[in-house]
Amino acid sequence: MLSNNKIATLVMTLDEAILKYKQNQPLYVVLDSGTKTQLRVAQVTSKVSISGPIWLLMMESFTTIPTFFNQIYVPFDCEFLVAQCNDNGMVQLTEVYHIANGSPLHQSYYGTWDYYRGLVTSTGLSIYSRRNNLFGLPSICVTNKNWPMNELVRGVDGKMHSIGFLGQTWELLALRANLSVVYTQPEEGEMWGKERNDGNWTGMIGMLQRHEAEVAISTFAMSKRRLNVISYTTPIFRSCPCLWIALLATVMVFGVYVYILQCLSAHYRGVESVWSFTDSQLWVFGTLCGQDQSPAIERDISKGDAKYGILNAVYRRHIARDSKSIAPSIFKGLLQACTLDKYVFLTPAYLAKAIIPRLPCKLVAVSECIMKTNIAMAVTATSPYHGLFEYILQRLLMGGVLQKLYLGSFSQVSSWHSSWEKVGLEKVAPLLALLAIGCALAVLVLVGELNSMWSKPGSSLVQSHAHVKNNNLKK
């Protein structure tokens, strides 16, 4: 039937389907529900996850669904449909899944199919619109003290609750998913976590890697290295798109600039232009994308072939000589910026906004001093509930709930803005002088090059000038 409808089909064993074809969410059709098939599916699900593809099992009418799935684990994020013919000759589709490994099998009516009407579904909703109740599943959540984003407090009911913007977001998410949350904290001195030489991580990331917790509630910066061991939720704080807009504008402006230079060069040489405007844009874009960040230093350090004393030198010159300037907390660091002369303290802007109004002085923020990145919560890399968390967060984001929580958490600090600082001409004089010297050198180099090209015998510019003179004399 699928081949007749021009749908690509392939007959293979269950092992080949699981191991080789999971990338593009294929549809796996199991044509038999006998004992051998049941045992083989049970063996496969005990070793690897069957999430990703969509499964369709053709089950005989004399076989019951609980009997077939007695030893088979269907993860929460797996779409597994069972097709079974009833007494009326109509095929009934049932969706099956487990909340967790060892929990009872959940069955829900999906739709029917017959020869005349085709497929008729009971709902057109997405998978997580159909299954969004975890029925009080216990979930271990690790968090740290990171006010005003998240902090643990004991409520009037005697249980621990997470407050702050991220804490309230997670509490609302757990309420909608019907999760029973158990909070824990990382070891002293190990907050977010760092990677060891053996590939294991410490802190909250290490707890997710070892499956000691399901979710980590804190401000995790998204990085490629962390993605090897954890997954991220929808970004709560997104980086500013100004950098990408500037890069796009740079490509377009330089593309126009290169095209104009190429046209002028072709005109003076008396040849036809070989580049179109589109070619110039593509050349500039290709040059920008071709910039390489050499991993030589990282590779040498990981292999142990080389040793670098940069960090040690920084420590000896700037930290060891004045170790008292190292702040034990963000509040004390900002307080030292008030009391010490020429003191700079580095901290995220959202944390600074929460603390600066309580300081006895006025601080000025140094804009664009560090690279901005996306901030999100973290979950285990193989969590079957990641999709549900994403679905609920997207609903909260589109419904304006997250914006309301953010304004409520930062209502007392959102009025603070860094003011502009007046700078005298004497402070920027060295920079202006440097720019003036650079412009002067550029003009001198340009004049020298033009003079060399005009005075060079047999040059195209001299020949073109002489040709123009001869034509004028002939006229």
N, C-alpha and C positions, 0 to 999 in steps of 0.2 A: 504493500500500500504506500509506503514512504517513497520507494523508487518510482512508482507511477506518478506521484506528485512532484517529481524532480527534486527530491530531498536526498542528499548524499547519504548512503548507508554503507556499513562495513560490518562483516561478520567476523567476530574474534572471540577469544576466550576471555574469561572474567579477569584473569591476571593481566593480560595485555591491556584491557580496557582501563584497569585501575592504575597501572604503572606508566602508561605511555600517553594516554589521551585524556588529560584532566585540565588542560589549559583554557580551552574555549567553551567550557560548560556544555559538553555534548549531552545528548539524550541516550541513556543506556536502556535498552529493552531486553528484559530477561523473559524468554519464551516458555520457561518451564518452572514449576514450583514443586518438583518432586523432592524426595529425600536427599539425593545427591546434590541437587542445586542448593537446598537449604544448608547442608553441611559445608559446601564450598563457600557460600556467602558468609556463613558464621566464621569460617577460618580467615577469610579476607578482612572482615570488619574487626576482628580481634588484633590484627597486625597493623593495618593502615586505616586512615580516615577515608570515608566514602563521601565526604562533603565536597561540593563543587559541581559535579554532574547532576543531572536530573534523572531519576530512576523510574522506570515503569515495569512493574512485575505483572505478568499474565498468570493469574492464579486460578486453578481449577475450582469449580463450585463446591466440591466436597472438602476442600481444605479451608480451615479457618485462619484468620489473620493472627490471632494470639498464638496459635500453635506454630505457625511458620516462623514468627519472629521471637520465639521463646529464648533462643540463644543468640540473637542478632541484635546488635546495638546500632540504632539509627540516630546520629547526632542531631541536636536541636536545629542546626543550620543546614540540614540535608533535606532536599525535596525528594521524597520517596512516595510514589503513587502505586497503588495496587488496583489492578483492573480485574473484576470478577463478574461473571455473567449470572444474572438472577433468573428466576423462573419465567419471567416475561420476555426473555431473549434480549434484555437490555443490559449493557455493560455498565456497572457502577464503579466509579473511581473513588478510592478512599486514600486520604493522606495520613501517613503514620510517621511518628518521631518519638524520641525519648527526651525528657527534660535533662536528664543526666544519666550517666552510665550506672545501671542498677535500678533506675526508677521505673515505674510502670509505663507500658506502651500507651501513647496517646493516639486516638483515631478521630479523624474528622471527615465529614462528607465533603467531597470536592466537586463532583458532578457526575453526569451520565453520558453515554454514547449509544446511539443506535443507527441503523442503516439509513433511516429517512431524515432525521434531524441533525445527525452528526454529533459533535461535542457540545454539550450544554453544561456550563459550569454554574455553580451556586453563587459564586462571587468572582469579581474581576480584580480583587485587591491583590497587593503584593504579598510575598510570603510572610513578612513581619506584621502586616495588617491582619493576617489570619492567626498567627501565633505570636502573641506578645505578653503572655502570662506565664511566669516561671513558677507559680504556685508555692511561693515562700521558700524557694531554693536558698540554702545558706551560701553566702558568698563572702570570702575573706578579702577585705580591702585594706591596703597599707597606705598610710598617709603620714605627713610630717607637719610640723608647725611652720606655717608660711603665711601669716596674716598680712594682708586682708584677703588672701585667696582661699586659704583653708586652715582650719584649726579644730582640734578635738576638744569637746566639752561634754560634761555629764549633764544630761537632762533631768527633768523632774521625775521621769519614769525610772531613773537609775541607770539608764543605758547611755552608751557613748554615742554622740552625734557629731557630725562634721558641719561646721559653720563657715562663713565666708562665701565668696562668689562660687568657687569651684566646689566647696563643700555642699552648699545649698543646691547647686546643679546636680551633683551626684545623688543627694538625698531625694530630689524630685524624680530623677531617672530611676532610682531603685524603687520608689513608690509606684511609679507607673508600670515597671516591669514585675512588680510583686516579688522583690528580692528581700531576703532576710540577711542584712549586712552585719558582719562581725569585723570590727576595726582592730588593726594592729599597727605598730610603729616599727621602723627600722632600728637597727642597733645604734648605740650612741656613737656619734662621729661618722656615721655612714648614712648620708641622706639620699641623694639621687642615685649615686653609684658611679663607679668607674671600672674599666675593664682591666683585668689582671693579665699577666703574661700567658696564662694557660687558656685564655678565652672566656673564663668565667667572670661574672660581674659582682660587684658588691652593692650594698644599699638596696633601695627599692627595686631597681632594675634587676638585681640579683635575685630578689625574692620572687619576682615574676618569672625569671628564667628557671628557677628551681620549682616553680608551681607551688610556692608557699603562700601565694596570694593570687587572686584573680584580676584585681584592678588596683592601680596605683593612682591616688588622687593628689596631684601636685602639678606644678608648672614644668612640664617636660619639653625641652627644646627638641624639635625634630632633627634627627641626623641619620645619615646612611648607616653608620656603624651600629647604632642602637636598633635599627630595623632588623638586624640579623638575629636578635633575641627577643624583641617585643613588637607589639603593634600599637598604633596610635588611634585615638578617636578622632572625630572631626575637630579641626583646629578651633580652639576657643579664642585665641588671639592670632590674627593673621599679620604677616609682615606687610609693610607699606608697599604698594605697587609702584611707587615713584621711581625706584631704581630700574624696573623693567620698562616703564614708560620712557625714561631717559635713554636706555639702551636702544629702544625702537626708534626714538627720534634721532639718535646718533647715527644709526644705520641709514636712515632716510637722508639726513643732511649730508653725510659723507658720500652717499651714493650719488647725490646730485653734484657734489663738489668734484668727485672723480670723473663723472660724465662730462662736466664742463671743461675740466683740464684736458681730457682726452680729445674732445672736439676742437679745442684751441690748438692742441699739438698737431692734430691731423690737418687743420687748416693751414698752419704755418709751414708744414712739411709738404703740402700739396698732395696729400694722399687721402684716400677715402677712409672714413671712420669705421673701425672694425667692431666697436662695442656699441650696443644699443643701451638705452636707458635702463632697461630691465637687467641687462648683463652687468651693468655697474652696480646696481642694487644687490644682485646676487653675489658679485665678487666681494663687496664689503661685508655682506652677511656671512659668507663663507670664511672670510678672514677672521671675523669676530668669533665664529664658532670653532675655528681651528686653533685658538689659543690653548696651550697645554699647561697644566699645572703639574710640574714634574714631581713624581712620588719618590725621588731619589733619597731624600733625607729620611722619610718614613720607612722606606724599604731597608736602608742601611741600619737604622736603629733596630728594626724588628729582627734582622738577621744577625745583629751583633758585630757587623763588619767595621763599624765606625763608632766613635764616641764624640759627643758634642758637649762642650762646657758652657753653653749659652745660659741655661737655666741656673747653673751654679754661679756663674758670673753675675747674673741679675740678683740672685739671692745675696751674694757677698757685698755687692755695691749698694743695693737699695733697701734690702730688708734686714740683713743682719746688723747693719750699723745703727738702725733705728727701729728695732723690733717693737717699741712701744706704740708706734704709729699704726700698727695692725689692729684693726677694730675687731672685737669679739662678736659684735652683732651689727645689724644694719642701723639700728637706732644710735648706737654709740659711734658708728662710723660717720653718720651725718652730723652728730653732735660735735665730733672732732673737726668737721669741716667748718663749723661755726667758731670754734675756739682757736684753731691752729691757722697760721698764716701760710698761704700757698699750699693748701691741702686739698686733694681731690679724692673723692670716694666714688667707686663704681658700683652701681646697683640698678636693677630694673626700674623703669619709670613708674610702673604701677605701685611698687613698694615705696618708692620715694614720695609719691603723692599721698600715701597714707600716713607718712611720718613727718614730712616737712611742716605741715601746719602746727605741729606740737613743738617745734624747735624755737629757741629764743632769738633766732636770726633769720635773715632773708638769704636764701640760696639761689643760685642761677644754674640752670641745667645746661650742660654742654651737649648740643644736639649733634646727632650723626657721628658719635664718637666710637660706636661699636656696631657690628653688623646685626641687623634685625632678622628674626627668624620666627617661624610659626610655633605656637605654644599649644599643647594638647595634653589630655590625660593618657595614661598608658594601660594596656591590657596584655595578657599573655599572648604569645604569638599564635598559639593554636586554640584560642578560646572560641567555642561554638556560639558564644553570645555576643561576639563583636558586632555582627550585623544588626542585632537587635538594639545594642547601645547606639550604633550609628543612626538607626532609624528614629529612635526616640529623641536623640540630640538634634537631628534635622527638623523634627516636628517642633521641638522647643525653640529652635532658632528661627524657623519660618513664622511661628506664632507670636514672636516677640517676647517670649517668656525669659529667654536668656538676657535680652536687653533690659528687661525690668529687674531681674536679679542683679545685673551689673550696676545699674543706677542705684538700687537699694544698698548694695555693699559699698559703693564708692560715693554715696551722696554727700558725705561730710568732707570728702577730699577732692571731689571733682572740680571744685571752684578754684583750686590752686593751679596757676599757670606760670611757667617760667617767663620772667620779663626780660626784655632786651636790655643789654648793658651798653652804655655809651662808651665809645672808644675814641681817644684823641688821635689826631693825625700823626703825632710822633710815634705812636705805637704801631701804626701800619706803614710807616715810611720805609722800613727795610723791604717789606713785601712789594710796595709800589716801585721801589728802586730796582728790585730784582726783575719785575715785569718789564720795566722800561729798558733795562739792559738786554733782556731777551729779545724784545721787539727790535732794538737797534742792531743787534747781531744778526737777526733774521733778515733785516733790510740790507745790511752790508753783504751778506752771503748771496742774496738775490741779485744785487747790483753786480757783484763779481761774476756770477754765473752768466748773466746777460751780456756783460762786457766781453767775457771769454768767448761766448758763442758768436757775437757780432764780429769780433776781431779775428776769429779763426779762419784761415784761408780755405775756400772750398766748402764752407758751411752752407747748409740749406738756407739759412736766414739771409746770408750775404748774396747767394745766388738769386734768391727770390727778390731781394731788393734791387739787384742789378737788372734783373729781367723786367721789373716794373719801370726802371729808368729808361731802358732801351725802348720799351713800348711807348713811353711818353715822347721820346725823341723822334720816333718814327711818325707819330701823329703830328 
